[in-house]
């Protein structure tokens, strides 16, 4: 889907998901989940992974434990996972085109925010190599923010971001790589641009306003935003 599904008025603020959208962390999640699965003689594959991208930690843990029939509780899964993640997250790299787009919007005084299902602690680990350009965001909302009642696919994270930016939800555009994130953005009455993993079927993003293959493909001018030079 190369053009917006329906005409959209000028966008006044942009909200970015983080994992798999700004930062290449999905491979880390996959590696760690595979390690845990193998400890119990299980196999973690795309058939399961495609259903958990974008979920909050508790929701993800419950799904994985049930899908793999692991002999541990979701709480134990998260406890085992934490040190494995913390060791790998500081090496996370930026996704292609992410930093350039963030810098461009900031330079043109477009309000920008991060709306992530990660915790504040996890956010700190993941952005270790990217402190400078993540510092450009006026607002960062994590899943454990006190004003967030429920993680994605609930709209809370994005609504909190819009409120702190001082922009009406209908004037916000969200970039998301997960179907759950797109659901959250649409529930918040925002414009949702899907940037899926190449292995994810486009059919899972039928509720998005537009699907693009990578951030560099996004036509800013089509949404009333200043084009890249």
C-alpha positions in Angstrom: 0.0 0.0 0.0 2.0 3.0 -1.3 -0.5 5.8 -0.8 -2.7 6.7 2.2 -6.0 4.7 2.3 -8.0 7.9 2.9 -7.1 11.6 2.8 -5.5 12.7 6.0 -5.4 16.3 7.3 -2.0 17.9 8.1 -0.3 15.9 10.9 0.8 17.9 13.9 2.8 15.3 15.8 4.5 12.0 15.2 4.8 9.1 17.6 7.2 6.2 17.1 7.1 2.7 18.4 10.7 1.6 19.4 11.3 -2.1 19.1 11.7 -3.2 15.5 10.8 0.3 14.3 13.5 2.6 15.7 15.8 0.0 17.1 16.7 -3.5 15.8 15.8 -5.4 18.9 13.5 -8.1 17.6 16.4 -10.4 16.8 17.5 -10.1 20.5 14.0 -11.1 21.7 14.1 -14.1 19.3 17.5 -15.2 20.4 16.7 -15.0 24.1 13.3 -16.7 23.7 14.9 -19.5 21.8 17.5 -20.0 24.5 14.8 -20.4 27.1 12.7 -22.7 24.9 15.6 -24.9 24.3 16.3 -25.3 28.0 13.0 -27.1 28.2 13.3 -29.0 24.9 10.9 -26.7 23.0 11.2 -25.0 19.7 10.4 -21.3 19.3 9.6 -20.5 15.6 7.9 -17.9 13.5 4.6 -19.6 14.0 4.7 -18.3 17.6 6.8 -15.2 17.1 4.3 -13.6 14.7 1.7 -13.5 17.4 3.8 -11.8 20.1 5.5 -8.9 18.2 4.4 -5.7 19.9 2.9 -7.3 23.0 3.7 -6.0 26.5 6.0 -8.1 28.7 3.3 -9.8 30.8 1.1 -10.5 27.8 4.0 -11.9 25.8 5.1 -14.1 28.7 1.7 -15.6 29.2 1.4 -16.3 25.4 4.8 -17.9 25.1 4.5 -20.1 28.2 1.1 -21.4 27.0 2.1 -21.8 23.3 5.3 -23.7 24.2 3.7 -25.5 27.1 6.7 -24.5 29.3 6.8 -26.0 32.8 7.2 -22.5 34.4 4.9 -19.6 35.1 4.9 -16.4 33.1 6.6 -14.6 36.1 9.4 -17.2 36.1 9.8 -16.8 32.3 10.3 -13.0 32.8 12.7 -13.6 35.6 14.8 -16.0 33.5 14.6 -13.7 30.6 15.7 -10.4 32.3 19.5 -11.0 32.7 19.7 -12.5 29.2 18.1 -9.4 27.7 20.0 -6.9 29.8 23.3 -8.4 28.6 22.3 -8.0 24.9 20.2 -4.9 24.7 23.1 -2.4 25.1 24.4 -3.6 21.7 21.1 -2.9 19.8 21.5 -1.0 16.5 19.3 1.6 14.9 16.9 0.6 12.2 17.7 2.0 8.7 16.4 5.5 8.2 15.2 5.9 11.8 17.7 8.4 13.1 17.5 10.5 9.9 13.7 10.8 10.1 13.8 11.7 13.8 16.4 14.4 13.2 14.5 15.8 10.2 11.2 16.1 12.1 13.0 17.7 15.1 14.8 20.2 12.8 11.4 21.2 11.5 9.9 21.6 15.0 7.4 18.7 14.6 6.6 17.4 18.1 7.8 13.8 18.3 7.5 11.1 21.0 8.3 7.5 21.6 5.5 5.2 22.7 6.9 1.8 23.6 5.8 -1.4 25.2 9.2 -1.6 26.9 9.7 -0.7 30.5 11.7 2.4 31.4 14.6 0.2 32.6 14.6 -1.8 29.4 14.4 1.5 27.4 17.6 2.6 29.0 19.5 -0.6 28.1 18.3 -0.5 24.5 19.2 3.1 23.8 22.8 2.7 25.2 24.3 3.4 21.8 21.8 6.0 20.8 21.5 8.5 23.7 22.1 11.5 21.6 19.4 11.2 19.0 16.9 9.7 21.5 17.4 12.8 23.5 15.7 14.7 20.6 12.3 13.3 21.6 10.1 15.7 23.6 8.2 12.8 25.2 9.0 9.2 26.0 6.2 6.9 27.2 7.0 3.4 28.4 4.6 0.6 29.4 5.3 1.0 33.1 4.6 4.8 33.0 2.2 5.6 36.0 -0.3 7.2 33.6 -0.5 4.0 31.4 -3.2 1.7 32.5 -2.8 -1.0 29.9 -0.1 -1.9 27.3 -0.7 -2.2 23.6 -3.1 -3.1 21.9 -4.9 -0.7 24.4 -4.4 2.9 23.3 -3.1 4.2 26.6 0.6 4.6 25.6 -0.2 6.6 22.5 -2.9 8.7 24.3 -0.5 9.5 27.1 2.1 10.6 24.5 -0.4 12.8 22.7 -1.5 14.4 25.9 2.0 15.2 26.9 2.8 16.6 23.5 -0.3 18.8 23.7 -1.7 17.5 20.4 -5.1 16.1 19.8 -5.0 12.3 19.0 -6.6 12.8 15.6 -3.7 15.1 14.7 -1.1 12.5 15.5 0.6 9.9 13.2 2.1 6.7 14.6 4.8 4.5 13.1 4.4 0.9 14.1 5.9 -2.5 13.1 3.4 -4.7 14.9 -0.3 -5.4 14.3 -0.9 -4.9 18.1 0.7 -1.4 17.8 -1.4 -0.5 14.8 -4.5 -1.6 16.8 -3.4 0.6 19.6 -2.9 3.6 17.3 -6.3 3.2 15.6 -8.0 2.8 19.0 -6.5 6.1 20.0 -8.0 7.7 16.8 -4.6 8.3 15.3 -3.2 7.8 11.8 -1.3 4.5 11.7 1.6 3.7 9.4 2.7 0.1 9.4 6.4 -0.8 8.7 6.2 -4.6 9.1 8.9 -7.2 9.5 9.5 -8.6 6.0 8.3 -12.0 7.2 5.0 -10.7 8.4 2.0 -10.9 6.0 0.5 -7.6 5.0 -3.0 -9.1 5.7 -2.3 -8.6 9.4 -2.1 -4.8 8.8 -5.4 -4.2 7.0 -6.4 -1.8 9.8 -3.4 0.4 9.1 -3.8 3.6 7.1 -0.8 2.8 5.0 1.9 0.0 4.8 5.4 0.9 3.9 8.5 -1.4 3.6 10.9 1.0 5.4 10.9 4.4 7.0 12.8 5.9 4.1 9.8 5.1 1.8 7.4 7.3 3.8 6.0 10.3 1.8 6.0 13.1 4.4 4.4 15.6 2.2 1.3 13.4 1.7 0.6 14.0 5.4 1.4 17.7 5.4 4.8 17.2 6.9 8.0 18.9 5.6 9.6 16.6 2.9 13.2 15.4 3.3 15.6 17.3 1.1 
